[in-house]
Amino acid sequence: MVFSSLVFIIGFMPLFFLIYYLIPEKWQYGTNARNAWLFLGSLLFYAYGEPRYVFLMMASIVVNYLLTLQIAGERNFSLAGKRRRKAYFAFALLFNTGMLFFFKYSFFLSHSINRGLFMLTTQTGVSFPYLPELELKNPIGISFYTFQILSYVIDVYYRRYAPERSILTLGTYISMFPQLIAGPIVTYPEVHRRLHGRHISAKGFDLGWKTFILGLAAKVLIANRIGILWTDIERIGYESISTPLAWMGAFAYSFQIYFDFYGYSLMAIGLGRMLGFGLPENFRDPYLARSATDFWRRWHITLGRWFRTYLYIPLGGSREGTFKTIRNIFLVWLFTGMWHGADWNFILWGMLFFGLLLLERSFLGSVLEKVPVLSVPYMLLVIPVSWVIFAISDLQKLGVYFTRLFPFVPAEYESNVNSGDFIRYGQIYALSFAVAILFCIPAVKKLFRRILRKPVGTVMCTGLFLLSLYFLAQGLDNPFLYYRF
């Protein structure tokens, strides 16, 4: 089930919140009852799209609940006690990362090895046994909820806080449907107090509902509309598009993935407020970044925070010399690329940012600071090119697209190119580009939020909501891009 679906908006959400709000807040066990309903509702929400894998998530909750209790319970600082504690911790890490690897990366690894063996056989004539290739459907949101579980386990192991004694409360934290599928990645301390007692107010509901509508509009009215251009280009074939249309497509996908994921995050934050939780910010005007480093302080903030807290800093960060700093940045971006998808284009995408961040640390960053005007063309190149690598998993097709972006690269398809195609598509999508650019401007968004606090804002939100429902009813929807991660 997705937030931008009629099933969720006119079916699941009204029924869920009706029962949720009917639970008396002053009742002695009101919080537990709300947690129980939130937990059950989240399982139903997940099971609608992944009925088999809901049991996987439930098993993960039970296993990690028991392991963290054992980790925290080992207070004997004898050698045997320390070993048992490390063993429980190691098993928890292996269990969680193993589940993620098995479902998300096992096919990619075995398929890549088999391709290498095939090439080796072709060159040498020696036959090699192939690995079995088990192609599994990737459980929706497994990357997100696995990272939440890992952060919880690691923090309990390092005694940053005590483990949760209630399996219902822990299950609610892990499975909470607003952030279950595509984040934001929430750490346990951010919701701990609210899990044990929260206040529902009309003001909070109003703010949450309006935030949800803004996210829905960003997804349905901006991301989906401008994303059709990228679909058109895929249908035409990369070898047949002109250079201007190739750049239009790259910018269209850049806007699509931003408003798609930003819209989802807004909806998640809005639903969290309606439930009485404050979920963390995930985007901060990323397309106004002045460098690749700055971009990743603004884009998918909770993922960057996770890698910084649980990988980069424990490895030593930038405190242990140049070589280890480069190693740590490399590992962060290798895993960042792999986290997004099990294919070579994601690794290439991660390595691109690894290289850019190293360049900016060595000399490019200081140049951009001294001559700020250079940051505009620099980021106008980096953002669309990086998202093209992200979007096209077939490396051969990716190479073709780059010959269209950069026409000085030798290509075999020049005779197939329609040189005037960008004019026709420019006329069709001019309004979508204008709206997307407009809502990337902080001043416009700030004005929009200010209007929302006034009575006219309620009217505006109602209009956006009805317009979004109209487009959804017409079947003009597609899944969130980040669902596949």
C-alpha positions as CSV (number, residue, x, y, z in Angstrom):
1,M,0.0,0.0,0.0
2,V,1.3,3.4,-0.9
3,F,0.4,6.8,0.6
4,S,-0.5,8.2,-2.9
5,S,-3.2,5.6,-3.5
6,L,-7.0,5.8,-3.2
7,V,-7.0,2.6,-1.2
8,F,-4.8,4.3,1.5
9,I,-6.4,7.8,1.3
10,I,-10.1,6.9,1.3
11,G,-9.9,3.4,2.8
12,F,-7.1,2.7,5.2
13,M,-6.3,6.1,6.6
14,P,-9.9,7.2,7.7
15,L,-10.6,3.9,9.3
16,F,-7.3,3.7,11.1
17,F,-7.4,7.2,12.5
18,L,-11.0,6.9,13.5
19,I,-10.2,4.0,15.8
20,Y,-6.9,5.5,16.9
21,Y,-8.6,8.7,18.1
22,L,-11.5,6.8,19.7
23,I,-9.0,5.3,22.2
24,P,-9.3,7.4,25.4
25,E,-6.1,9.4,26.0
26,K,-6.7,9.5,29.8
27,W,-7.4,5.8,30.0
28,Q,-4.8,4.1,32.2
29,Y,-3.7,1.9,29.3
30,G,-4.5,4.3,26.6
31,T,-0.9,4.6,25.3
32,N,-0.5,0.8,25.2
33,A,-3.8,0.5,23.4
34,R,-2.8,3.1,20.8
35,N,0.6,1.4,20.4
36,A,-1.2,-1.9,19.9
37,W,-3.5,-0.5,17.2
38,L,-0.6,1.3,15.6
39,F,1.4,-1.9,15.5
40,L,-1.5,-3.9,14.1
41,G,-2.4,-1.2,11.6
42,S,1.2,-1.0,10.5
43,L,1.3,-4.8,9.9
44,L,-1.9,-4.6,7.9
45,F,-0.5,-1.7,5.9
46,Y,2.7,-3.7,5.1
47,A,0.8,-7.0,4.5
48,Y,-1.4,-5.3,1.8
49,G,1.6,-5.2,-0.5
50,E,3.9,-7.8,1.0
51,P,1.7,-10.5,2.8
52,R,4.6,-13.1,2.9
53,Y,7.3,-10.7,4.1
54,V,5.3,-9.3,7.0
55,F,6.3,-12.5,8.9
56,L,9.9,-11.8,8.1
57,M,9.6,-8.4,9.8
58,M,7.8,-9.9,12.8
59,A,10.5,-12.5,13.2
60,S,13.1,-9.7,13.0
61,I,11.3,-7.8,15.8
62,V,11.2,-10.9,18.1
63,V,14.8,-11.9,17.4
64,N,16.2,-8.4,18.0
65,Y,14.0,-7.9,21.1
66,L,15.5,-11.0,22.7
67,L,19.1,-10.3,21.6
68,T,19.1,-6.8,22.9
69,L,17.8,-7.9,26.3
70,Q,20.6,-10.5,26.4
71,I,23.2,-7.8,25.4
72,A,22.0,-5.4,28.1
73,G,21.7,-8.2,30.7
74,E,25.3,-9.2,30.5
75,R,26.6,-6.9,33.2
76,N,29.3,-9.3,34.4
77,F,32.5,-7.7,33.3
78,S,34.4,-10.9,33.5
79,L,36.1,-12.2,30.4
80,A,33.3,-14.8,29.9
81,G,30.6,-12.1,30.3
82,K,32.3,-9.8,27.8
83,R,32.6,-12.7,25.3
84,R,28.9,-13.6,25.6
85,R,27.9,-9.9,25.2
86,K,30.1,-9.6,22.0
87,A,28.7,-12.9,20.8
88,Y,25.1,-11.7,21.1
89,F,26.0,-8.4,19.4
90,A,27.8,-10.2,16.6
91,F,24.8,-12.5,16.1
92,A,22.4,-9.6,16.0
93,L,24.6,-7.8,13.4
94,L,24.9,-11.0,11.3
95,F,21.2,-11.7,11.5
96,N,20.1,-8.3,10.4
97,T,22.8,-7.7,7.7
98,G,22.4,-11.3,6.6
99,M,18.7,-11.0,6.0
100,L,19.3,-7.8,4.0
101,F,22.1,-9.3,2.0
102,F,20.2,-12.5,1.3
103,F,17.1,-10.8,-0.1
104,K,18.7,-7.8,-1.7
105,Y,22.2,-8.8,-2.9
106,S,22.5,-12.6,-3.2
107,F,21.3,-12.7,-6.8
108,F,23.5,-9.7,-7.8
109,L,26.6,-11.3,-6.3
110,S,26.0,-14.8,-7.8
111,H,25.0,-13.4,-11.2
112,S,28.1,-11.1,-11.3
113,I,30.4,-14.1,-10.4
114,N,28.7,-16.3,-13.0
115,R,29.2,-13.6,-15.7
116,G,32.9,-13.4,-14.7
117,L,33.1,-17.2,-14.9
118,F,31.4,-17.2,-18.3
119,M,33.9,-14.7,-19.7
120,L,36.8,-16.7,-18.2
121,T,35.5,-19.8,-19.8
122,T,35.1,-18.0,-23.2
123,Q,38.7,-16.8,-23.0
124,T,40.4,-20.0,-21.6
125,G,38.2,-22.8,-22.8
126,V,38.2,-24.1,-19.2
127,S,34.7,-24.9,-17.8
128,F,33.9,-23.6,-14.4
129,P,30.9,-24.6,-12.2
130,Y,28.3,-21.8,-11.9
131,L,26.7,-20.6,-8.7
132,P,23.0,-21.0,-8.2
133,E,21.1,-17.8,-9.0
134,L,18.1,-17.4,-6.7
135,E,16.2,-14.3,-7.8
136,L,14.0,-13.2,-4.9
137,K,11.6,-10.3,-4.7
138,N,13.1,-7.6,-2.6
139,P,10.9,-7.0,0.5
140,I,9.6,-3.5,0.4
141,G,11.4,-1.1,2.7
142,I,13.8,-3.7,4.0
143,S,16.8,-1.3,3.7
144,F,15.0,1.3,5.8
145,Y,13.7,-0.9,8.7
146,T,16.9,-2.9,8.8
147,F,18.9,0.3,9.4
148,Q,16.5,1.4,12.1
149,I,17.0,-2.0,13.8
150,L,20.7,-1.9,13.5
151,S,20.9,1.6,15.0
152,Y,18.8,0.3,18.0
153,V,21.0,-2.8,18.5
154,I,24.3,-0.8,18.2
155,D,23.1,1.9,20.6
156,V,22.0,-0.7,23.2
157,Y,25.4,-2.5,22.8
158,Y,27.3,0.7,23.5
159,R,24.9,1.4,26.4
160,R,23.7,4.7,25.0
161,Y,20.3,3.8,26.3
162,A,18.5,0.8,27.9
163,P,16.8,-1.7,25.8
164,E,13.0,-1.5,25.4
165,R,11.4,-4.0,27.8
166,S,8.0,-4.1,26.0
167,I,8.1,-6.1,22.7
168,L,4.9,-4.2,21.7
169,T,6.6,-0.9,22.1
170,L,9.7,-2.1,20.2
171,G,7.5,-3.6,17.5
172,T,5.7,-0.3,17.1
173,Y,8.9,1.6,16.7
174,I,10.2,-0.7,14.0
175,S,7.0,-1.2,12.1
176,M,5.4,2.3,12.4
177,F,3.7,2.7,9.0
178,P,4.5,6.4,8.2
179,Q,8.2,5.7,8.0
180,L,8.2,1.9,7.4
181,I,8.5,1.8,3.6
182,A,10.8,4.7,2.7
183,G,11.9,6.5,5.8
184,P,12.8,8.9,7.3
185,I,15.2,6.6,9.1
186,V,14.2,7.2,12.7
187,T,16.5,6.5,15.7
188,Y,14.9,5.1,18.9
189,P,15.6,8.1,21.1
190,E,13.7,10.4,18.6
191,V,10.4,8.5,19.4
192,H,11.1,6.9,22.7
193,R,9.2,9.4,24.9
194,R,6.2,9.5,22.5
195,L,6.0,5.7,22.5
196,H,5.5,5.8,26.2
197,G,3.1,8.7,26.3
198,R,1.9,11.2,23.7
199,H,-0.7,13.9,23.4
200,I,-3.1,14.2,20.4
201,S,-4.3,17.7,19.7
202,A,-6.5,19.4,17.0
203,K,-3.6,21.7,16.2
204,G,-1.3,18.8,15.7
205,F,-3.8,17.0,13.5
206,D,-4.4,20.1,11.4
207,L,-0.6,20.7,10.9
208,G,-0.1,17.0,10.2
209,W,-3.0,16.8,7.7
210,K,-1.8,19.9,5.8
211,T,1.8,18.5,5.7
212,F,0.4,15.3,4.3
213,I,-1.5,17.1,1.6
214,L,1.6,19.1,0.6
215,G,3.5,15.9,0.3
216,L,0.7,14.3,-1.7
217,A,0.6,17.3,-4.1
218,A,4.4,17.2,-4.5
219,K,4.2,13.5,-5.5
220,V,1.1,13.5,-7.7
221,L,1.0,17.0,-9.2
222,I,4.8,17.6,-9.7
223,A,6.8,14.3,-9.5
224,N,4.3,12.2,-11.5
225,R,3.7,14.9,-14.1
226,I,7.3,15.8,-14.9
227,G,8.3,12.1,-14.6
228,I,6.3,11.3,-17.7
229,L,9.0,13.0,-19.8
230,W,11.6,10.5,-18.5
231,T,9.2,7.6,-19.4
232,D,8.7,9.1,-22.9
233,I,12.5,9.2,-23.4
234,E,12.8,5.5,-22.3
235,R,10.1,4.6,-24.8
236,I,11.7,6.5,-27.6
237,G,15.1,4.9,-27.0
238,Y,18.2,6.8,-25.8
239,E,19.9,6.4,-29.2
240,S,17.2,8.4,-30.9
241,I,17.1,11.6,-28.7
242,S,18.9,14.8,-29.3
243,T,21.3,16.3,-26.9
244,P,18.9,19.1,-25.7
245,L,16.2,16.4,-25.0
246,A,18.7,14.3,-23.2
247,W,19.5,17.1,-20.8
248,M,15.8,17.9,-20.5
249,G,15.3,14.3,-19.5
250,A,18.1,14.3,-17.0
251,F,16.7,17.4,-15.3
252,A,13.2,16.0,-15.4
253,Y,14.3,12.8,-13.6
254,S,16.2,15.0,-11.1
255,F,13.0,16.9,-10.3
256,Q,11.0,13.7,-10.3
257,I,13.1,11.8,-7.8
258,Y,13.3,14.9,-5.5
259,F,9.6,15.7,-5.4
260,D,8.8,12.0,-5.3
261,F,11.0,11.3,-2.2
262,Y,10.5,14.7,-0.7
263,G,6.7,14.3,-1.1
264,Y,6.9,10.9,0.6
265,S,8.9,12.3,3.5
266,L,6.4,15.1,3.9
267,M,3.5,12.7,4.0
268,A,5.4,10.5,6.5
269,I,6.1,13.5,8.7
270,G,2.5,14.7,8.4
271,L,1.1,11.2,9.4
272,G,3.6,11.1,12.3
273,R,2.2,14.4,13.6
274,M,-1.3,13.2,13.3
275,L,-0.3,10.2,15.4
276,G,1.5,12.4,18.0
277,F,5.1,11.8,16.8
278,G,7.7,14.2,15.5
279,L,9.6,12.5,12.7
280,P,12.9,14.1,11.6
281,E,13.5,16.4,8.6
282,N,14.8,14.5,5.6
283,F,15.4,17.3,3.0
284,R,16.7,20.9,3.2
285,D,16.6,22.5,-0.2
286,P,19.1,20.1,-1.8
287,Y,19.1,21.7,-5.2
288,L,20.4,24.9,-3.8
289,A,23.6,23.2,-2.6
290,R,26.9,24.8,-3.6
291,S,28.9,21.6,-3.7
292,A,28.4,17.8,-3.7
293,T,29.4,17.8,0.0
294,D,26.7,20.4,0.7
295,F,24.2,18.5,-1.4
296,W,24.6,15.4,0.9
297,R,24.1,17.5,4.0
298,R,20.7,18.5,2.5
299,W,19.5,15.3,0.7
300,H,18.2,12.3,2.6
301,I,19.5,13.7,5.8
302,T,18.6,10.8,8.0
303,L,20.5,8.3,5.8
304,G,23.6,10.5,5.8
305,R,23.3,10.9,9.6
306,W,23.1,7.1,9.9
307,F,26.2,6.4,7.9
308,R,28.1,9.2,9.7
309,T,27.1,7.9,13.2
310,Y,27.3,4.2,12.7
311,L,30.0,3.7,10.0
312,Y,32.2,6.8,9.4
313,I,32.8,7.9,13.0
314,P,33.3,4.4,14.4
315,L,35.9,3.8,11.6
316,G,37.8,6.9,12.8
317,G,36.2,9.6,10.7
318,S,38.9,12.1,9.6
319,R,40.8,11.8,12.9
320,E,43.4,9.2,11.9
321,G,45.3,10.6,9.0
322,T,44.8,11.1,5.3
323,F,44.9,7.4,4.2
324,K,42.3,6.3,6.7
325,T,40.1,9.3,6.0
326,I,40.1,8.4,2.3
327,R,39.4,4.7,3.2
328,N,36.5,5.7,5.4
329,I,34.9,8.0,2.8
330,F,35.3,5.2,0.2
331,L,33.6,2.7,2.4
332,V,30.7,5.1,3.2
333,W,30.1,5.8,-0.4
334,L,30.5,2.2,-1.5
335,F,27.9,1.1,1.0
336,T,25.7,4.2,0.2
337,G,25.6,3.1,-3.4
338,M,24.9,-0.5,-2.5
339,W,22.2,0.5,0.0
340,H,20.3,2.1,-2.8
341,G,20.3,-0.9,-5.1
342,A,22.0,-4.2,-6.1
343,D,23.4,-3.2,-9.4
344,W,26.6,-1.8,-10.8
345,N,25.1,1.6,-11.7
346,F,24.5,2.2,-8.0
347,I,28.1,1.4,-7.2
348,L,29.2,3.6,-10.0
349,W,26.9,6.4,-8.6
350,G,28.5,6.0,-5.2
351,M,32.0,6.1,-6.6
352,L,31.2,9.3,-8.5
353,F,30.3,11.0,-5.2
354,F,33.3,9.5,-3.5
355,G,35.5,11.1,-6.1
356,L,33.7,14.4,-6.0
357,L,34.0,14.6,-2.2
358,L,37.7,13.9,-2.3
359,L,38.2,16.6,-4.9
360,E,36.3,19.1,-2.8
361,R,38.3,18.2,0.3
362,S,41.6,18.6,-1.5
363,F,41.1,21.8,-3.5
364,L,37.8,22.1,-5.3
365,G,35.8,23.0,-2.2
366,S,38.0,26.0,-1.4
367,V,37.8,27.2,-5.1
368,L,34.0,27.1,-4.9
369,E,34.0,29.0,-1.6
370,K,36.3,31.7,-3.1
371,V,34.4,31.9,-6.4
372,P,30.8,31.1,-5.4
373,V,29.5,31.8,-8.9
374,L,31.3,28.6,-10.1
375,S,29.1,26.5,-7.8
376,V,26.1,27.1,-10.1
377,P,27.4,25.5,-13.3
378,Y,29.2,22.9,-11.2
379,M,26.0,21.7,-9.5
380,L,24.0,22.0,-12.7
381,L,26.3,19.4,-14.1
382,V,26.7,17.2,-11.1
383,I,23.1,16.8,-10.1
384,P,21.5,15.7,-13.4
385,V,24.5,13.6,-14.5
386,S,24.6,11.7,-11.1
387,W,20.8,11.0,-11.3
388,V,21.2,9.6,-14.9
389,I,23.7,7.1,-13.5
390,F,21.3,6.4,-10.7
391,A,18.3,5.9,-13.0
392,I,19.8,3.6,-15.8
393,S,20.8,0.2,-14.5
394,D,21.9,-1.2,-17.9
395,L,25.5,0.0,-18.3
396,Q,25.4,-0.3,-22.1
397,K,22.3,1.9,-22.2
398,L,23.9,4.3,-19.7
399,G,26.8,4.6,-22.1
400,V,24.4,5.4,-25.0
401,Y,22.7,8.1,-22.9
402,F,26.1,9.7,-22.1
403,T,26.8,10.0,-25.8
404,R,23.6,12.0,-26.1
405,L,24.4,14.2,-23.1
406,F,27.9,14.8,-24.4
407,P,27.7,14.8,-28.3
408,F,31.5,15.0,-28.7
409,V,31.7,11.4,-27.4
410,P,31.8,9.0,-30.4
411,A,28.4,7.3,-31.1
412,E,26.9,5.0,-33.6
413,Y,23.4,6.4,-33.6
414,E,23.7,9.9,-35.1
415,S,21.6,9.1,-38.1
416,N,18.7,8.1,-35.8
417,V,18.5,11.3,-33.9
418,N,15.5,13.6,-34.2
419,S,17.2,17.0,-33.9
420,G,14.0,18.9,-33.2
421,D,12.4,16.7,-30.6
422,F,13.3,19.0,-27.7
423,I,11.1,21.7,-29.1
424,R,8.0,19.6,-29.0
425,Y,8.7,18.1,-25.6
426,G,9.7,21.5,-24.3
427,Q,6.3,22.9,-25.2
428,I,4.5,19.9,-23.5
429,Y,6.5,20.0,-20.3
430,A,7.3,23.7,-19.9
431,L,4.6,24.2,-17.2
432,S,5.8,21.2,-15.2
433,F,9.4,22.5,-15.3
434,A,8.3,25.9,-14.2
435,V,6.3,24.5,-11.2
436,A,9.2,22.2,-10.2
437,I,11.7,25.1,-10.3
438,L,9.4,27.4,-8.5
439,F,8.9,25.0,-5.6
440,C,12.7,24.4,-5.2
441,I,13.0,28.1,-4.1
442,P,13.0,28.4,-0.3
443,A,11.3,31.8,-0.3
444,V,8.3,30.3,-2.3
445,K,8.0,27.4,0.1
446,K,8.3,29.7,3.1
447,L,5.5,31.9,1.7
448,F,3.4,28.8,1.0
449,R,3.8,27.6,4.6
450,R,2.9,31.0,6.0
451,I,-0.3,31.0,3.9
452,L,-1.2,27.6,5.2
453,R,-1.5,28.9,8.7
454,K,-4.3,31.3,7.6
455,P,-7.9,30.4,6.8
456,V,-7.1,30.7,3.1
457,G,-4.5,28.0,3.6
458,T,-7.2,25.5,4.5
459,V,-9.0,26.3,1.3
460,M,-5.8,26.0,-0.7
461,C,-5.0,22.6,0.9
462,T,-8.5,21.4,0.2
463,G,-8.1,22.4,-3.5
464,L,-4.7,20.6,-3.7
465,F,-6.2,17.5,-2.1
466,L,-9.2,17.3,-4.4
467,L,-6.9,18.0,-7.5
468,S,-4.6,15.2,-6.3
469,L,-7.5,12.8,-5.9
470,Y,-8.7,13.7,-9.4
471,F,-5.4,12.7,-10.9
472,L,-5.3,9.6,-8.9
473,A,-8.8,8.6,-10.0
474,Q,-7.6,9.1,-13.6
475,G,-5.0,6.5,-13.0
476,L,-2.1,9.0,-13.3
477,D,0.0,7.5,-10.5
478,N,3.2,5.5,-10.2
479,P,4.9,3.9,-7.2
480,F,7.4,5.9,-5.1
481,L,10.9,5.6,-6.6
482,Y,12.5,4.9,-3.3
483,Y,10.2,1.9,-2.6
484,R,12.6,-0.4,-4.5
485,F,15.4,0.3,-2.0
